[in-house]
Amino acid sequence: MSRRSVNPGRRMSDGGLPSVGGLLHSKSRSPRVLTIALLVLGVIVLIAYFNSGPGVTVNSREAFTRSEGSCTSEVIQALPYLKKAYGNDMQKVLHVGPDSCTVVSNLLKEGKIEAWGVEPYDLEDADSSCKSLVRKGFVRMSDIKFPLPYRPDSFNLVVVSDALDYLTPRYLNKTLPDLARVSTDGLVIFTGNPGQQKAKISELPKFGRPAKLRSSSWWTRYFIQTGLTENEGPLKKFEQAASKNNYKPDCQIFHLST
Ligand SMILES: *[C@@H]1O[C@H](CO)[C@@H](O)[C@H](O)[C@H]1NC(C)=O
């Protein structure tokens, strides 16, 4: 019995929130303990709120874009270079990652690009324009640990940001081939750099586990192991366009053939 309780406890601390586990346990003991626990939690939340930085009261969406380890904003910065690199292959694009609405609406603004998005986490704080994209079926929520709800070769290009940083190799082994499955011309992967700060503690419950920011050599080895090869043509064009404009991404960007 005591042995069985080891695992959930460990998972709680993996998520960086051991205190919540403790609070939940106290619930069953007495209502008074729960009241005290809630008060303590309230104070912690208040302290965290007032310590969040001098004069930066940002809403959660902004907080997400600003927190490092967010490569979704990097995707938007990289769009002009992606267009140079992929040209006509950018007809039907799928973006997979947090804040997918932002990427999809930026792509749709181009006019010539058909864009869809998969949001792997929650859409609770979605603004009205995001909700409208969801209603129209452009963006959907989907757990990327399971096969994507699309037929093979549904898109020319699949662009992934952040999402893979939150998957263990066990899930990566399933998710990565599945991303390749739905794309005909390429897979572009944005991941955080090991030097980058990880997502904020307050955002962890959303992702389930802290990001694991892996090195470029780790990813390269992993892609080879998974049978994915570098998409040489677009990679060269992307790097040429980037260096011409002095664009130096904070995130790692990998171009893979599918
Ligand atoms: C993932 O796949 C690779 C190659 O197919 C294999 O060597 C590795 O053991 C797998 N990892 C896990 C955790 O299943």
The ligand as an SDF file (V2000), in Angstrom:
LIG
                    3D

 14 14  0  0  0  0  0  0  0  0999 V2000
   12.6110    5.5170  -29.3510 C   0  0  0  0  0  0  0  0  0  0  0  0
   12.9310    4.9710  -30.6260 O   0  0  0  0  0  0  0  0  0  0  0  0
   14.2970    4.6920  -30.8080 C   0  0  0  0  0  0  0  0  0  0  0  0
   14.5590    4.2960  -32.2480 C   0  0  0  0  0  0  0  0  0  0  0  0
   13.4550    3.7170  -32.8580 O   0  0  0  0  0  0  0  0  0  0  0  0
   14.7290    3.6160  -29.8110 C   0  0  0  0  0  0  0  0  0  0  0  0
   16.1030    3.3450  -29.9630 O   0  0  0  0  0  0  0  0  0  0  0  0
   14.4530    4.1290  -28.4140 C   0  0  0  0  0  0  0  0  0  0  0  0
   14.7600    3.1320  -27.4640 O   0  0  0  0  0  0  0  0  0  0  0  0
   13.0060    4.5520  -28.2550 C   0  0  0  0  0  0  0  0  0  0  0  0
   12.8600    5.1960  -26.9610 N   0  0  0  0  0  0  0  0  0  0  0  0
   11.8690    4.9320  -26.1280 C   0  0  0  0  0  0  0  0  0  0  0  0
   11.9140    5.6220  -24.8150 C   0  0  0  0  0  0  0  0  0  0  0  0
   10.9630    4.1740  -26.3910 O   0  0  0  0  0  0  0  0  0  0  0  0
  1  2  1  0
  1 10  1  0
  2  3  1  0
  3  4  1  0
  3  6  1  0
  4  5  1  0
  6  7  1  0
  6  8  1  0
  8  9  1  0
  8 10  1  0
 10 11  1  0
 11 12  1  0
 12 13  1  0
 12 14  2  0
M  END
$$$$
